[in-house]
Amino acid sequence: MVVSTCTPRAIGADTRRALRRGAPALAAFAFVLAIMVALPVGRAQAIFGRSGLSFAVVGDSQGRNEVWDKVIDAINAARPQFLLHCGDMAASGTGPQYDDFVGRARKLRMPWYAVLGNHDVKGDGRATYARLIRKDAYYSFVQKGYRFIALDSSSGSIDAAQTEWLRRELSTPEPKFVFMHIPLFDPRPGGDHCFLDSKQAAELHRMFRTSRVLAVFSGHVHVFAQEVKDGVTYVTTGGGGALLYARAEQGGFHHFTMVRVDGDRIQVEAVPVKAELEEPRVAVWGPKGQVEMSLGEIAAMPRCEVGTAFENKFGNLGGQGVYAGVRVAALVDMVGGMRPGQILVVTSGDGYAQEYAYENVYPSAKCLAMQGEMLLAYEKDGSTHPAWGEGPRIVFAPADGVYHNSDCAATSAAGQGWNVYESAGARWARYVRRIEVR
């Protein structure tokens, strides 16, 4: 198999020379055409080859339509014969999110095929996918003599029934392409956004390399990456709209992937899509220096997902929702941590600031029971920036799902929090831009 990352220029036939060939050339063409029409499709491809196959691959649109709409336009302009979507079409698997995706997908000017992502199967998402998109979670189809195998890796593995089905699919003689959501291997050094069982990942790779699989496409990791492993090309294409996990030079740019195939030769091209969308960045300062991170880089850290709300000064609930974020302690640890007696100052883009004690950031069991973990949330109810306009935001997540005024009062150090302003909600700082240990 030959792999190239360049985009070939279309080379047109010389029209004048073709005309000068005259009647003999036209007769020969008519003869060949007659044979192709008469032969079964598979036999004709065996004689004349499989040239001219082109398709696009994308992943992780996640309902961020400010980007996804531009990706759709760019895919239409590229004119692939069909599109593979590697999952995470929806942010949290709700019916309205699926309806929105399907509605926008009607703008695509080519057939499209999708697989389930881990975001797609949240709640009743699997049933909604089956109703609106496709009944089968894993399936295959053939295009121009190439077999395309769609896998359901949304759980970070595939079960025994799917594995046996896959063995049968791989036993067919055609060259093959596989697409799924969660990849066998994380393309980032030390990354863990991949199959949960490394032994199963290794066995699937062995099956692929011995079964004429030309390439495997996946999403989940919000970057573009490409690697050839034992003759199999692995492509990560998670740039369809979701928060990006890396800087542009490390593959963190919105994109789709264009693939062109001739025989066993494949050409893979990441097509950048410019989205005029400025992601908020958060600077974290501590005793060992400073790091500045985009929301996507923060989202690439171990994820905490909680349902929580706060109580305001009048005793009313606010901020109710399901939040995704990272432990503030994990961010502080990146710059050297903090010691008892030090203060953590969190500053918002509008200048608002809140101070927190060591015990808020690294809570004891007693404190944890009242305030829960202190998180920096980048997502609420499946929405991120700019659809969720209050993030990133500090949230507290006690076990009972409400950060009460009594919780705030009991866990606020002298001169902080409740002792400055009597409202638990005031501790949930919005539009966070700076976190500093003092």
C-alpha positions in Angstrom: 0.0 0.0 0.0 1.2 3.5 -0.9 0.2 6.4 1.4 0.6 10.1 0.4 -0.4 13.2 2.2 -0.3 15.5 -0.8 -3.2 16.5 -2.9 -2.8 15.5 -6.6 -3.7 18.0 -9.2 -6.4 16.8 -11.6 -4.8 16.2 -15.0 -7.2 16.6 -17.8 -6.9 14.9 -21.2 -5.7 17.0 -24.1 -9.0 17.6 -25.9 -7.4 18.5 -29.2 -5.3 15.4 -29.3 -8.3 13.3 -28.4 -10.3 14.8 -31.3 -7.4 14.0 -33.7 -7.6 10.3 -32.9 -10.8 10.3 -34.8 -13.2 7.5 -35.5 -10.9 4.6 -34.4 -10.5 6.0 -30.9 -14.2 6.6 -30.6 -15.0 3.1 -31.7 -12.5 1.6 -29.2 -14.1 3.7 -26.4 -17.6 2.5 -27.4 -16.3 -1.1 -27.4 -14.9 -0.7 -23.9 -18.0 1.0 -22.7 -20.2 -1.8 -24.0 -18.1 -4.4 -22.2 -18.4 -2.4 -18.9 -22.1 -2.2 -19.2 -22.5 -5.9 -20.0 -20.2 -7.1 -17.2 -21.3 -7.4 -13.6 -20.0 -4.5 -11.5 -17.5 -6.5 -9.5 -16.1 -8.1 -12.7 -15.8 -4.8 -14.5 -13.9 -3.4 -11.5 -11.6 -6.4 -11.5 -10.6 -5.7 -15.2 -10.6 -1.9 -15.2 -9.6 -1.1 -11.6 -11.2 1.0 -8.9 -9.9 4.4 -9.7 -11.8 7.5 -8.9 -12.9 6.9 -5.4 -12.9 10.0 -3.2 -14.7 10.5 0.2 -14.5 12.8 3.2 -14.3 12.0 6.9 -15.1 14.2 9.8 -15.8 13.7 13.6 -16.9 15.5 16.7 -19.2 18.2 15.5 -20.9 18.0 18.9 -23.6 20.6 18.0 -21.2 23.5 17.8 -22.9 24.9 14.8 -20.8 28.1 14.6 -18.1 25.7 13.3 -20.1 22.8 11.9 -22.0 24.9 9.4 -18.7 26.1 8.0 -17.4 22.5 7.8 -20.5 21.5 5.9 -19.9 24.3 3.4 -16.3 23.3 3.0 -17.2 19.6 2.5 -19.8 20.5 -0.2 -17.1 22.6 -2.0 -14.7 19.7 -2.0 -17.4 17.5 -3.7 -16.5 14.0 -2.2 -18.6 11.1 -3.4 -19.8 10.5 0.2 -19.0 11.4 3.8 -18.2 9.4 6.9 -19.0 10.9 10.3 -16.9 9.4 13.1 -19.4 10.2 15.9 -20.2 12.8 18.5 -22.8 14.4 16.3 -24.7 15.6 19.4 -23.4 17.1 22.6 -25.4 14.9 25.1 -27.6 12.7 23.0 -30.9 14.6 23.4 -33.7 14.5 20.9 -33.5 18.2 20.0 -29.8 17.9 19.5 -30.2 14.9 17.1 -33.1 16.8 15.3 -30.7 19.8 14.9 -27.9 17.6 13.5 -30.2 15.8 11.0 -31.7 19.1 9.9 -28.3 20.6 9.2 -27.1 17.4 7.5 -29.7 18.0 4.9 -27.4 20.7 3.5 -24.8 18.0 2.6 -24.8 17.4 -1.1 -23.7 13.8 -0.9 -24.7 10.6 1.0 -23.4 10.4 4.5 -22.8 7.5 7.0 -22.3 7.9 10.7 -21.3 5.9 13.8 -22.1 6.5 17.4 -19.8 8.5 19.7 -19.7 8.6 23.5 -21.7 11.9 23.6 -24.3 10.5 21.2 -25.3 7.6 23.6 -25.9 9.7 26.7 -29.4 9.4 28.1 -31.7 7.9 25.5 -29.3 8.9 22.7 -28.8 5.3 21.4 -32.5 4.9 20.8 -32.8 8.3 19.2 -29.9 7.5 16.9 -31.7 4.3 15.9 -34.9 6.2 15.2 -33.5 9.2 13.4 -30.2 8.1 11.7 -29.7 4.3 11.5 -31.2 1.2 13.1 -27.8 -0.7 13.2 -25.1 0.6 15.5 -22.5 -1.3 13.3 -22.8 -2.1 9.7 -20.9 -2.2 6.4 -21.3 -1.1 2.8 -19.3 -1.4 -0.5 -18.3 1.5 -2.8 -16.5 0.8 -6.0 -15.1 -2.5 -4.8 -14.0 -1.2 -1.3 -15.7 -2.4 1.8 -16.4 0.2 4.5 -16.9 -1.1 8.0 -18.6 1.0 10.6 -17.9 0.0 14.2 -19.6 1.1 17.5 -16.8 1.9 19.8 -18.7 4.5 21.8 -18.1 2.6 25.1 -14.3 2.4 24.5 -14.6 -1.2 23.4 -16.5 -3.6 21.2 -18.4 -6.6 22.6 -18.2 -10.2 21.6 -21.1 -10.1 19.2 -19.7 -7.2 17.4 -16.2 -8.8 17.3 -17.6 -11.9 15.7 -19.5 -9.9 13.1 -16.3 -7.9 12.4 -14.3 -11.2 11.8 -16.8 -12.1 9.1 -16.6 -8.7 7.5 -12.8 -8.8 7.5 -12.8 -12.2 5.8 -14.1 -10.8 2.6 -11.5 -10.3 -0.2 -12.0 -6.5 -0.9 -9.7 -3.8 0.4 -11.3 -2.2 3.4 -11.7 1.0 5.4 -12.8 1.0 9.0 -14.4 4.0 10.8 -15.3 4.4 14.5 -15.5 7.0 17.2 -13.1 6.1 20.0 -9.7 5.1 18.5 -7.6 2.0 19.3 -4.7 4.3 20.3 -4.5 7.9 21.4 -2.3 9.7 18.8 -0.9 12.1 21.5 2.1 10.9 23.5 0.8 9.7 26.9 -2.9 10.4 26.0 -5.6 8.1 27.2 -8.5 9.0 24.9 -8.6 5.5 23.4 -9.8 1.9 23.9 -10.1 1.0 27.6 -8.5 -2.4 27.0 -5.1 -2.2 25.4 -5.1 -5.9 24.7 -8.3 -5.7 22.7 -6.9 -2.7 20.8 -3.8 -4.8 19.9 -5.9 -7.7 18.8 -8.1 -5.5 16.6 -5.0 -4.0 15.1 -3.7 -7.5 14.3 -7.0 -8.3 12.6 -6.8 -5.2 10.5 -3.2 -5.6 9.4 -3.9 -9.2 8.3 -7.2 -8.4 6.5 -6.3 -5.9 3.8 -7.5 -2.9 5.9 -6.0 0.2 4.2 -7.0 2.8 6.8 -8.9 3.2 10.1 -10.6 6.6 10.8 -11.7 7.8 14.2 -12.6 10.9 16.2 -12.9 11.4 19.9 -9.5 13.2 20.2 -10.1 16.7 18.9 -7.1 17.0 16.6 -5.9 15.8 13.3 -3.2 13.1 13.3 -2.0 10.4 11.0 0.2 7.4 11.5 1.1 4.3 9.6 1.3 1.2 11.8 2.3 -2.2 10.2 1.0 -1.0 6.9 -2.4 0.3 8.3 -3.0 4.0 8.1 -4.6 5.4 11.3 -6.3 8.8 10.9 -7.7 10.8 13.8 -10.1 13.5 12.5 -11.8 15.1 15.5 -12.0 18.7 14.2 -15.6 19.0 13.1 -16.6 21.6 15.7 -15.8 20.5 19.2 -13.4 22.3 21.5 -9.8 21.6 20.2 -7.4 19.6 22.4 -4.2 21.1 21.1 -2.5 24.1 19.4 -2.8 24.3 15.7 0.8 23.2 15.2 0.0 20.0 17.1 -3.1 19.2 15.0 -5.6 21.3 16.9 -7.5 23.0 14.1 -11.0 22.6 12.8 -11.0 20.5 9.7 -12.4 17.5 7.7 -10.3 14.9 6.0 -10.4 14.2 2.3 -9.4 10.8 1.1 -8.6 9.7 -2.5 -8.1 6.1 -3.5 -6.8 4.3 -6.5 -6.1 0.6 -6.1 -4.3 0.2 -2.8 -2.9 3.7 -3.0 -4.5 6.2 -0.6 -4.0 9.9 -0.3 -5.1 11.6 2.9 -5.4 15.4 3.3 -6.6 17.4 6.3 -8.6 20.3 5.0 -8.5 23.2 7.5 -11.8 25.1 8.0 -11.5 28.6 9.3 -14.0 29.4 12.0 -14.0 33.0 13.2 -14.5 31.9 16.8 -12.1 33.1 19.5 -11.9 30.5 22.3 -11.5 31.9 25.8 -8.2 31.1 27.4 -7.4 30.7 31.1 -4.0 31.6 32.7 -3.0 29.6 35.8 -0.3 31.1 38.0 1.6 29.3 40.8 4.9 28.9 42.6 6.4 27.1 39.6 5.3 29.5 36.9 2.4 30.0 34.6 0.5 28.1 31.9 -2.2 29.4 29.6 -4.8 27.0 28.3 -7.6 27.1 25.8 -11.0 25.5 26.7 -10.1 22.6 24.4 -6.8 21.9 26.2 -8.7 22.0 29.5 -11.3 19.7 28.1 -8.6 17.2 27.2 -7.8 16.7 30.9 -9.7 14.1 33.0 -13.4 15.1 32.9 -15.7 15.5 35.8 -19.5 15.6 35.0 -21.9 16.6 37.7 -25.5 17.8 38.2 -25.5 20.7 40.5 -27.0 24.1 41.4 -26.4 26.9 43.9 -28.6 28.8 46.3 -28.6 32.6 46.0 -28.9 35.1 48.9 -32.7 34.9 48.8 -32.7 31.1 49.1 -33.7 30.5 45.5 -31.9 28.0 43.3 -29.9 29.1 40.3 -27.4 27.6 37.8 -29.2 24.3 37.7 -27.7 22.0 35.1 -25.2 19.2 34.2 -21.7 20.6 34.1 -18.5 19.1 32.7 -15.2 20.4 33.9 -11.9 19.7 35.6 -10.8 19.8 39.2 -9.3 23.2 40.0 -6.7 21.3 42.1 -5.5 19.6 38.9 -5.0 23.0 37.3 -3.2 24.3 40.3 -1.0 21.2 40.5 0.3 22.1 37.0 2.0 25.2 38.4 3.3 23.8 41.7 0.2 23.4 43.8 -0.6 25.5 46.9 0.1 25.2 50.7 -2.3 25.6 53.6 -2.6 29.3 54.4 -2.2 30.4 50.8 -5.1 31.9 48.8 -6.4 31.1 45.4 -7.6 34.2 43.5 -10.0 33.5 40.6 -10.5 36.5 38.3 -13.2 36.9 35.6 -13.0 38.6 32.3 -15.1 41.5 33.7 -12.8 42.0 36.6 -14.9 40.2 39.2 -12.7 38.2 41.7 -13.3 35.6 44.3 -10.8 34.2 46.9 -10.7 30.6 48.0 -8.7 28.8 50.7 -6.5 25.7 50.5 -9.4 23.7 52.0 -11.7 24.7 49.1 -9.3 23.6 46.5 -8.1 20.4 48.3 -11.1 19.6 50.5 -11.0 17.3 53.4 -13.6 14.5 53.7 -15.6 16.8 56.0 -15.4 19.8 53.6 -16.0 17.6 50.6 -19.3 16.4 52.1 -20.5 20.0 52.3 -19.1 21.8 49.2 -18.2 18.8 46.9 -15.4 19.1 44.4 -14.4 22.6 43.2 -14.5 22.5 39.4 -13.7 24.8 36.5 -16.6 24.0 34.2 -16.3 24.5 30.4 -19.6 22.9 29.5 -23.2 23.1 30.7 -26.0 20.8 29.5 -23.9 19.8 26.5 -23.2 23.4 25.4 -19.8 25.1 25.3 -18.6 28.5 24.3 -20.1 30.5 22.7 -23.5 28.8 23.1 -22.9 28.7 26.9 -22.0 32.3 27.5 -21.1 32.0 31.2 -18.1 29.7 31.0 -15.6 28.8 32.0 -17.2 28.9 35.5 -16.3 27.8 39.0 -18.9 25.3 40.3 -19.2 23.3 43.5 -20.7 19.9 43.4 -22.0 18.5 46.7 -23.4 15.0 46.8 -27.0 16.3 47.3 -26.8 18.3 44.1 -27.2 21.8 45.6 -24.5 24.1 47.0 -26.6 25.6 49.8 -25.9 28.9 51.6 -25.2 26.8 54.7 -22.5 24.8 52.7 -20.9 28.1 51.6 -21.0 29.6 55.2 -19.5 26.4 56.7 -16.6 26.2 54.2 -15.7 29.9 53.7 -12.5 31.0 55.4 -12.3 34.3 57.3 -12.4 37.3 54.9 -13.7 35.1 52.0 -16.9 33.9 50.5 -19.9 34.0 52.9 -18.0 36.3 55.2 -17.8 38.9 52.5 -21.2 38.4 50.7 -23.9 36.1 52.0 -24.7 34.1 48.9 -23.5 30.7 47.8 -24.0 31.7 44.1 -21.4 34.5 44.5 -18.7 31.7 44.8 -19.6 30.4 41.3 -17.4 32.9 39.4 -18.2 33.2 35.7 -16.1 34.1 32.6 -12.9 32.8 34.4 -9.7 34.1 32.8 -7.1 33.9 35.5 -6.4 31.5 38.5 -3.6 32.5 40.7 -2.0 31.1 43.9 -0.9 33.8 46.4 
